[in-house]
Amino acid sequence: MSSARTARYAVVGMPVAHSLSPVMQQAAFHATGLHATYEAIESDVAQAHELFDRLRAAGYAGWNVTTPLKDVAFSLVDRVSDEARGALAVNTVRNDKDGTLHGHETDGLGLVQALVDLWSWDPHEGTALVLGTGPAARAAIESLRTFGATVSCWARDAERAARLAPPVSGQPALVVSALAPDATVPDFILRAADDDTMIFDCNYGREGSPVAAMRGRRRSNGLPLLLHQGALSFTWWTGRAAPLDAMRAALEEHRR
């Protein structure tokens, strides 16, 4: 029997019962020979401070952060990466050896990598409409801009959306929905897409989509984003290249 210490990881948020992060990250640990476990832990915002303290004290090596904790996580860590600072949100935490909680954000770059993987899309000089103003939307806007895209934003709160990006003008090459599955999108936004528009809904494993009525022959749910942001999290925690093929295979097997 190996005497190697088993590292502990988790995904925290509410709800997390549907999360495929555990099966994906366990596949990554197995493929790289790392002794590690990964679990799902339910927590709402009111419980987040106590949970972070408990995970730190228990020696968890790291954890992913999902809805509704990405905003509050930004204030619960000791240090943040440039990516987290740009989105004002944290979706990945690393508990360093000295007990410092280092917050990171992998949704933005994960989205760009997913788009390249899916459709070989080059965001440079492309146009994108992001729906929503929450953590995932902010991360998407920051990363798409970093890679050269012209980005617009829509949300029910028009003033908040305008602080992130201007309103849509013309037909975007890409629509990214970071809205809740049951959100209602007005007709003028639904009509912004045409058959050539790429439609990416960040949700996965949920019934319904707020962009189901949008035109667009190329469509995806959020599984490719889950894969790529998870791979970036794995590397942030371990310093190793993520075994992307093993992680993808685990997701595909679980979704059959």
Buried (B, 14 or more C-beta within 10 A) or exposed (E): EEEEEEBBBBBBBBEBEEBBBBBBBBBBBEBBEBEBBBBBBEBEEEBBEEBBEEBBEEEBBBBBBBBBBBBBBBEBBBEBBEBBBBBBBBBBBBBEEEEEBBBBBBBBBBBBBBBBBBBEBBBEEBBBBBBBBBBBBBBBBBBBBBBEBBBBBBBBEEEEBBEBBEEBEEBBBBBBBBBBBEBEBEEEBBEBBEEEBBBBBBBBBBEEBBBEEBBBEBBBBBBBBBBBBBBBBBBBBBEEEBBBEBBBBBBEEEEE
